[in-house]
Amino acid sequence: MRHLAWLLLLANLGMLAWVLTQPQPQVLRYRPVPVPPGIEPLVLLSERNVRPGIPQELLSQEPATGAVPSGAPPVAVAGTQEPPVAASVAASEAAAADTTAPATVAAKSEQESFCQTVGPLQAEADASMISAQLTAQGFPSHLRTEEIRQPAGYWVFMPAMPAADARRIVAELDAHGLTDHYVGNHNYISLGIFSRKEKAQQHLDHIKGLGFDAILDERYRTGKAYWLDVAAGETSLLRSQAWAKIQEQHPDIRAQRVACE
């Protein structure tokens, strides 16, 4: 037992010597994070007695409710000053509001503009005359030409067929006294062109009565039409005296509003 007691005593002495020889831990010190120039750091109420670089007499004062004396350095306290990020956002929103206002005014002005087109006119001379009248009344215009399909009567015919069938049908037509025919490309057989549909229908009925299979169809031809694109303005052309005079001379044309480009 005596030897065990000595061993325990020696172990405790060795532990004490090891503890005493260990280096002392460094005390953690607060180091403020650097901020950009011109921006005051935030100070929490709990940090008022431990933040370095701020005079103690200023930390001990309560926030002033009246005017701030000139020359006194600003002290930022949490909850009493708007963060720099919030101030930046507010400034951006204000700038956006300033830029939105002119855009809204411009959009409203564009909606109030009128762009119109007048036509169609079959003769270029008529289009030029009307353009001069519009310009004199404060409606400058631009002449625009386009190709259109115009009705050109009615056509009775037999569709394309082999050449032998076409020769046989032509011989039979001649035998019935129907000599007004024409064989075109791919051996179609034209049996007559009419300006009125009633006349064309009567001829078709006669051909079918003789046992021939024919067709009645409307004919078209490609022509030119002229339009006058009136520039944008604050007044509608349809409500102007200039348009009333033009309508008296050309009752077949029309004016319609179009999108401004």
C-alpha positions as CSV (number, residue, x, y, z in Angstrom):
1,M,0.0,0.0,0.0
2,R,2.8,2.3,0.8
3,H,4.4,1.8,-2.6
4,L,1.0,2.6,-4.3
5,A,0.6,5.8,-2.4
6,W,4.1,6.9,-3.5
7,L,3.2,6.1,-7.1
8,L,0.0,8.2,-7.0
9,L,1.9,11.1,-5.5
10,L,4.5,11.0,-8.2
11,A,1.8,10.9,-10.9
12,N,0.1,14.0,-9.5
13,L,3.4,15.9,-9.3
14,G,4.1,15.0,-12.9
15,M,0.6,16.2,-14.0
16,L,1.1,19.5,-12.1
17,A,4.5,20.1,-13.7
18,W,3.0,19.5,-17.2
19,V,0.2,21.9,-16.7
20,L,2.5,24.6,-15.4
21,T,4.8,24.3,-18.4
22,Q,2.0,24.7,-21.1
23,P,1.8,28.2,-22.9
24,Q,-1.0,30.5,-21.8
25,P,-3.9,30.7,-24.4
26,Q,-4.2,34.1,-26.2
27,V,-7.2,36.2,-25.3
28,L,-9.4,36.8,-28.4
29,R,-9.6,40.4,-29.3
30,Y,-12.3,42.1,-31.4
31,R,-11.0,43.4,-34.7
32,P,-13.5,45.5,-36.7
33,V,-14.0,44.6,-40.3
34,P,-12.7,47.4,-42.6
35,V,-15.5,49.3,-44.4
36,P,-15.2,51.5,-47.6
37,P,-14.3,55.1,-47.1
38,G,-17.2,57.4,-46.3
39,I,-19.5,54.7,-44.7
40,E,-19.9,54.8,-41.0
41,P,-19.9,51.4,-39.2
42,L,-23.0,50.2,-37.3
43,V,-22.8,50.1,-33.5
44,L,-25.0,47.8,-31.5
45,L,-26.1,48.9,-28.1
46,S,-24.3,45.9,-26.5
47,E,-21.1,47.0,-28.2
48,R,-21.0,50.6,-27.0
49,N,-18.4,50.0,-24.3
50,V,-16.2,47.6,-26.2
51,R,-15.8,49.1,-29.7
52,P,-12.4,50.7,-30.2
53,G,-12.0,54.0,-32.0
54,I,-15.1,55.8,-30.7
55,P,-14.8,58.3,-27.8
56,Q,-16.5,57.0,-24.6
57,E,-18.2,60.4,-24.0
58,L,-20.1,60.0,-27.3
59,L,-21.1,56.4,-26.5
60,S,-22.5,57.4,-23.2
61,Q,-24.9,60.0,-24.8
62,E,-28.5,59.2,-25.8
63,P,-29.5,59.8,-29.4
64,A,-30.5,63.4,-29.9
65,T,-34.2,64.1,-30.7
66,G,-33.7,67.6,-32.0
67,A,-31.2,69.2,-34.3
68,V,-27.7,67.8,-34.4
69,P,-25.0,70.3,-33.5
70,S,-22.8,71.2,-36.3
71,G,-19.3,69.6,-36.3
72,A,-20.4,66.6,-34.2
73,P,-19.3,63.3,-35.7
74,P,-22.2,61.0,-36.6
75,V,-22.7,57.9,-34.5
76,A,-24.5,55.0,-36.1
77,V,-26.8,53.1,-33.8
78,A,-28.6,49.9,-34.9
79,G,-32.3,50.7,-35.6
80,T,-31.8,54.4,-36.0
81,Q,-30.1,54.7,-39.3
82,E,-31.1,53.2,-42.7
83,P,-28.5,50.6,-44.0
84,P,-26.5,51.7,-47.0
85,V,-28.0,48.9,-49.1
86,A,-31.6,50.1,-48.4
87,A,-30.6,53.6,-49.2
88,S,-29.2,52.4,-52.5
89,V,-32.3,50.5,-53.4
90,A,-34.5,53.6,-52.5
91,A,-32.3,55.7,-54.8
92,S,-32.6,53.2,-57.6
93,E,-36.4,53.1,-57.3
94,A,-36.6,56.9,-57.4
95,A,-34.4,57.0,-60.5
96,A,-36.6,54.3,-62.2
97,A,-39.7,56.4,-61.4
98,D,-38.1,59.4,-63.1
99,T,-37.2,57.5,-66.3
100,T,-40.6,55.8,-66.4
101,A,-42.5,59.0,-66.5
102,P,-41.2,60.2,-69.9
103,A,-41.6,56.8,-71.4
104,T,-45.3,56.8,-70.3
105,V,-45.8,60.2,-71.8
106,A,-44.2,59.0,-75.1
107,A,-46.4,55.9,-75.2
108,K,-49.5,58.0,-74.6
109,S,-48.5,60.4,-77.4
110,E,-47.9,57.4,-79.8
111,Q,-51.3,56.0,-79.0
112,E,-52.9,59.3,-79.9
113,S,-51.3,59.4,-83.3
114,F,-53.2,58.3,-86.4
115,C,-51.7,56.4,-89.4
116,Q,-54.1,55.8,-92.3
117,T,-54.1,54.4,-95.8
118,V,-56.4,55.5,-98.7
119,G,-57.3,53.3,-101.7
120,P,-57.4,51.3,-103.7
121,L,-57.0,53.5,-106.8
122,Q,-56.8,52.0,-110.3
123,A,-55.1,55.0,-112.0
124,E,-51.8,56.4,-110.9
125,A,-52.9,59.9,-112.0
126,D,-55.8,59.8,-109.6
127,A,-53.5,58.7,-106.8
128,S,-51.1,61.6,-107.5
129,M,-54.0,64.1,-107.6
130,I,-55.4,62.9,-104.3
131,S,-51.9,62.9,-102.7
132,A,-51.5,66.6,-103.6
133,Q,-54.9,67.4,-102.1
134,L,-54.0,65.6,-98.9
135,T,-50.7,67.3,-98.6
136,A,-52.3,70.8,-99.1
137,Q,-54.7,70.0,-96.2
138,G,-51.9,68.9,-93.8
139,F,-51.9,65.2,-94.5
140,P,-48.7,64.3,-96.3
141,S,-48.8,60.8,-97.9
142,H,-46.6,58.2,-99.6
143,L,-47.7,56.4,-102.8
144,R,-47.6,52.6,-102.6
145,T,-48.2,50.2,-105.4
146,E,-49.3,46.6,-105.1
147,E,-50.4,43.8,-107.5
148,I,-53.9,42.5,-107.1
149,R,-56.1,39.9,-108.8
150,Q,-59.1,41.5,-110.5
151,P,-62.2,39.7,-111.8
152,A,-62.2,39.4,-115.6
153,G,-65.4,37.7,-116.5
154,Y,-66.5,34.0,-116.6
155,W,-65.0,31.0,-118.5
156,V,-66.6,27.9,-119.8
157,F,-64.0,25.1,-120.6
158,M,-63.1,21.5,-120.4
159,P,-60.0,20.6,-118.3
160,A,-56.7,19.2,-119.6
161,M,-56.9,15.8,-121.3
162,P,-54.9,13.6,-123.6
163,A,-54.3,14.9,-127.1
164,A,-56.4,12.1,-128.8
165,D,-59.4,12.9,-126.6
166,A,-59.1,16.6,-127.4
167,R,-59.0,16.0,-131.2
168,R,-62.1,13.8,-130.9
169,I,-64.1,16.3,-128.8
170,V,-63.2,19.2,-131.2
171,A,-64.5,17.2,-134.1
172,E,-67.8,16.5,-132.3
173,L,-68.1,20.2,-131.4
174,D,-67.6,21.2,-135.0
175,A,-70.3,18.6,-136.0
176,H,-72.8,20.4,-133.6
177,G,-72.0,23.8,-135.1
178,L,-69.9,24.9,-132.0
179,T,-66.9,26.4,-133.7
180,D,-66.1,29.0,-131.1
181,H,-63.5,26.9,-129.1
182,Y,-59.8,27.0,-128.5
183,V,-57.3,24.2,-127.5
184,G,-54.7,25.4,-125.1
185,N,-51.7,24.0,-123.2
186,H,-52.1,20.4,-121.9
187,N,-55.1,20.1,-124.3
188,Y,-57.7,22.0,-122.3
189,I,-60.6,23.2,-124.5
190,S,-61.9,26.8,-124.0
191,L,-65.6,27.1,-125.0
192,G,-66.1,30.8,-124.4
193,I,-65.5,33.8,-122.2
194,F,-68.4,35.9,-120.9
195,S,-68.7,39.2,-118.9
196,R,-71.9,38.1,-117.2
197,K,-72.4,35.0,-115.2
198,E,-76.0,34.5,-116.5
199,K,-74.7,34.2,-120.1
200,A,-71.9,31.9,-119.1
201,Q,-74.4,29.6,-117.3
202,Q,-76.7,29.4,-120.3
203,H,-73.8,28.4,-122.6
204,L,-72.7,25.8,-120.0
205,D,-76.2,24.3,-119.9
206,H,-76.3,24.1,-123.7
207,I,-72.9,22.3,-123.8
208,K,-73.9,19.8,-121.2
209,G,-77.2,19.2,-123.1
210,L,-75.1,18.0,-126.0
211,G,-73.4,15.4,-123.8
212,F,-70.1,17.2,-123.0
213,D,-68.7,17.6,-119.5
214,A,-67.7,21.3,-119.1
215,I,-66.9,23.6,-116.2
216,L,-67.9,27.2,-115.4
217,D,-65.3,29.2,-113.5
218,E,-64.5,32.9,-112.8
219,R,-61.5,34.4,-114.5
220,Y,-59.0,36.8,-113.0
221,R,-56.2,39.0,-114.3
222,T,-53.3,40.6,-112.4
223,G,-53.3,44.3,-112.2
224,K,-51.9,47.2,-110.2
225,A,-53.6,49.1,-107.4
226,Y,-52.4,52.3,-105.7
227,W,-52.6,53.2,-102.0
228,L,-51.7,56.4,-100.2
229,D,-50.2,55.9,-96.8
230,V,-50.9,59.0,-94.8
231,A,-48.3,60.0,-92.2
232,A,-49.1,59.9,-88.5
233,G,-50.9,63.0,-87.2
234,E,-53.0,64.1,-84.2
235,T,-56.2,64.3,-86.3
236,S,-58.0,61.5,-88.0
237,L,-58.3,61.9,-91.7
238,L,-61.9,60.4,-91.6
239,R,-63.1,63.4,-89.6
240,S,-61.5,66.0,-91.8
241,Q,-63.0,68.2,-94.5
242,A,-60.3,67.1,-96.9
243,W,-61.6,63.5,-96.8
244,A,-65.2,64.6,-97.3
245,K,-64.1,66.4,-100.6
246,I,-62.1,63.4,-101.8
247,Q,-65.1,61.1,-101.1
248,E,-67.3,63.2,-103.3
249,Q,-64.9,62.8,-106.2
250,H,-64.0,59.1,-105.6
251,P,-66.8,57.3,-103.7
252,D,-65.3,53.9,-104.3
253,I,-62.1,54.4,-102.3
254,R,-61.9,54.1,-98.5
255,A,-59.6,55.3,-95.8
256,Q,-58.8,53.0,-92.9
257,R,-56.6,53.3,-89.8
258,V,-53.4,51.2,-89.8
259,A,-50.6,50.5,-87.4
260,C,-47.9,53.2,-87.3
261,E,-44.4,51.8,-88.2
